[in-house]
Amino acid sequence: MSRQKAMFTAVFERYEQSMELLKQRTCFRDVRVREGGLVAKELVFDEETSGKITGHLTIGEYIAFLADVEFKNIEFQYPHG
């Protein structure tokens, strides 16, 4: 069964170092969906998902991504998408 994806935006807050060297998680705030507004105040992507973001994010930068409602199967659209 395929899950329908929606477009989300979020504001980058910080990088968070993992226990393993050179691995990091990314922390975001104000996650919104195009139709419906705010869906989460905070969102943290694990190392695997964070690795899909190309380039370095700056604090306050917006990202846009396609994902299902459980924030799985993420496809980054902006920036660097």
C-alpha positions as CSV (number, residue, x, y, z in Angstrom):
1,M,0.0,0.0,0.0
2,S,1.5,3.3,-1.0
3,R,1.3,6.3,1.3
4,Q,0.6,9.7,0.1
5,K,3.2,12.3,0.7
6,A,2.7,15.9,1.6
7,M,5.0,19.0,1.4
8,F,6.3,20.2,4.7
9,T,8.5,23.1,5.7
10,A,10.6,23.5,8.9
11,V,13.1,26.0,10.4
12,F,16.6,24.8,11.1
13,E,17.7,25.2,14.7
14,R,20.9,23.3,15.2
15,Y,23.2,20.3,14.5
16,E,23.4,17.8,17.4
17,Q,26.5,15.5,17.5
18,S,25.9,11.8,17.8
19,M,27.9,9.5,19.9
20,E,29.7,8.3,16.8
21,L,32.4,10.6,15.3
22,L,31.2,12.5,12.2
23,K,27.6,11.6,12.7
24,Q,25.1,14.2,13.5
25,R,21.4,14.8,13.9
26,T,19.6,17.9,12.7
27,C,17.0,19.7,14.8
28,F,14.2,21.8,13.4
29,R,11.2,23.8,14.8
30,D,7.8,25.0,13.5
31,V,7.1,22.1,11.1
32,R,4.2,23.1,8.8
33,V,2.2,21.4,6.1
34,R,1.1,23.5,3.2
35,E,-2.6,22.7,3.9
36,G,-3.3,22.8,7.6
37,G,-0.6,24.9,9.3
38,L,1.6,23.8,12.2
39,V,2.0,20.1,12.7
40,A,4.9,19.9,15.1
41,K,6.8,22.3,17.3
42,E,10.0,20.3,17.1
43,L,11.5,17.6,14.7
44,V,14.8,15.8,14.9
45,F,16.1,13.9,11.9
46,D,18.5,11.0,12.7
47,E,21.9,10.6,11.1
48,E,20.6,8.6,8.1
49,T,18.0,11.2,7.2
50,S,20.3,14.2,8.0
51,G,22.8,12.7,5.6
52,K,20.4,13.3,2.7
53,I,20.6,17.1,3.2
54,T,23.4,18.4,1.0
55,G,25.3,21.4,2.1
56,H,25.5,23.2,5.4
57,L,22.4,24.7,6.9
58,T,22.4,28.0,8.8
59,I,20.3,28.8,11.9
60,G,16.9,30.0,10.8
61,E,17.1,28.6,7.3
62,Y,13.9,27.0,6.0
63,I,13.9,23.5,4.5
64,A,11.1,21.9,2.4
65,F,10.6,18.2,2.1
66,L,8.1,15.6,0.9
67,A,7.2,13.0,3.5
68,D,4.3,10.9,4.7
69,V,2.5,11.9,7.9
70,E,4.9,9.9,10.0
71,F,7.9,11.8,8.6
72,K,9.2,8.6,6.8
73,N,10.5,8.3,3.3
74,I,11.7,11.9,3.2
75,E,12.7,13.6,0.0
76,F,14.3,17.0,0.5
77,Q,13.2,19.7,-2.0
78,Y,14.8,22.8,-0.7
79,P,17.5,23.8,0.0
80,H,20.0,22.0,-2.1
81,G,17.4,19.5,-3.4
